Amino acid sequence: MSRERDDVDEILAAWRRERPDLDVSPLEVLSRVSRLARRLDLARGSAFSEQGLEGWAFDVLSALRRAGDPYELSPGQLVQQTLVTSGTMTNRVDRLERRGLVERRPDPGDRRGVHVRLTDTGREVVDRAMAELITQEKSMLSHLSTTDQRLLAGLLRRMLAPLEARDA
């Protein structure tokens, strides 16, 4: 049975030839993760651009959509979910508000505060972008069985969870 080869196999072979003193085995996993991440970024960019969105806009809109009805979060909650500064979030909300995708509403519990709410148009846009994203991502995973996808997800979770816990 022949084993499938990819560009990383060639890179590894070259490094092993040129630097036999180095254990390049981490590249077997992480170079592939990096290359997949680049392809995923391209697929996401394509899915989002069909709705006139950039990745940052999708991040904000999808955080609001995932919040559930009434699709509203405080700016602080948006900052926490999207991992940007409050100044960056203010700029992003301003831009999305100008496009009619979100609106600011007074915080009923604090007269000084506001909540950011997804508009009906914003919900339609993010829903279409999410549907296209899922189509793109299913295509990327189509060469793996459902069992392999679950196994890969579990392994990646085992790798990512401690890194996220350390950063928290």
N, C-alpha and C positions, 0 to 999 in steps of 0.2 A: 504494500500500500504506500503510495507516494504522499509525502507530507506537503501541504500547501506552504508556499514561501511568500514572504512579503519583503518590502524594502528594508525593514528592520533587520531581517536575517542577513542581508548584505552588509549593513552597517556594523552589525555585531561581528561578522566574519572579518571585516577589515580591521576593526579595533583589536580583535584577538590576534590577528596577524601582526599588527603594528605595535601592540602593547600587551604581549602575553603575560606580563607581570601584573596586570590589572584584572580584577574580577569584574567584568562588565555585565554580569547577570542582571543587575537592577534595570539595565536598559531593555531587557527582554519584555518587561512589563511596562515600565514607565514611558519608554519611547513610544510604545503602541498606544498607551493612554493619551499621551500628548498629541499624537497624530490623529487619533479618534476625536479628541477635543477640537482640533482645528477643523475637521470635517463637520463636526456637530455645529460649531459656530457658523460655518457657511450655510448649512441646512437651516439653522434657526434664522439667520439673516434673510434667507430666501423666503421663509414662511412669514416673517414679520413684514418684509418689504411689500408683500402683496397687499397688506392692510395699511401701508403707509407708516409703519412703525419702525423704530430702531429698538435694539435690545433693551436699552434702559427704559423706554416707554412701556414695552411689554412687561418688564419686571414690576413696574408700579401698577399698571392696570391689572395684571394677574394677581398681585397681592390683594388688591381691592376685591377682585372677583372671588378669590378663595375665601375671603372673610364672610361670605354669605350675605343674604339679604339683611340690611339695606346696602351692602357693598360699600362699607364706610370704615375708615380707620383714622386714627390721629396721625399727624405728621411724625410723631415719635415712633409710633408703631411701624409706619412705612420705612423710616430710617433703619429700624431694627431688622426688618424683613429683607431690605434690599442692600444693607451693608454700605451705605453711603453717609456722608456728613449731612447735618441738618441744612446747611447752606445749599448743598447740591440738591437736596430734596425740594427745598423751596423753589429753586430754579426749575426743576422738573415738573413740579405741580403747576407752576405758572405757565409753562409751555403747554402742558396737557389741558389746562383750563382754557387757554386761548383757542385750542382746537375743539373745544366743546366735549372733551372726553371725560373730564372730571369737573366737579364743582366743590367749592369750599362752603361749608355750612357751620353755623355756630355750634359749639359744644354745649349740649343741654345741661351738662353738669358743671360747666365753668365758663362764665360769660367772656373771659379773656381768651379762651381757646377756640380752636376750629377743628373740624373733622373734614377729611377729604372723601368725597363720595363719587362713585362711578356713575356717570350719566347713562341713560339708555343707549345712546350712540356709542359710548365707551364700552359698554357691555357687549354690544353687537360686534364691535371691532375686535375686542380681546377674545371673544368666543370664536370668531372666524380664524384669527391667528392661531389660537390653541388647536383648533381642528386641523389646520394645515401643518402645524408643528408635529402633531401626533402622526399624521400621514408620513411626514419626512422621517421621523424617528423609527416608525415601524419598518419603513423601507431599509433603514440602516441596520436594523436588527434581523432582517428577514433570513439571513443565512444561518441563524442560530435557532435551535429548537427551543420550545418553551422551557424545557428543563434546563438547557444551557443558559438561557436568559436569566432564570431564577438563580442558578449557581453563580453566574457572573455578578449579578446584583448583590448577592450575599457576600461574595468575596470583596467587592468594592466597598460595601458598607463596613465590613470588618476593617478595612484599611482606612476609610475616611472618618469613621466615628471617633477613634482616639485622637486624630488630628484636630477635629472640630472641638472636642472636649478640651484639649490642651489650649486652643485659641480662645475658648469662651471665658 
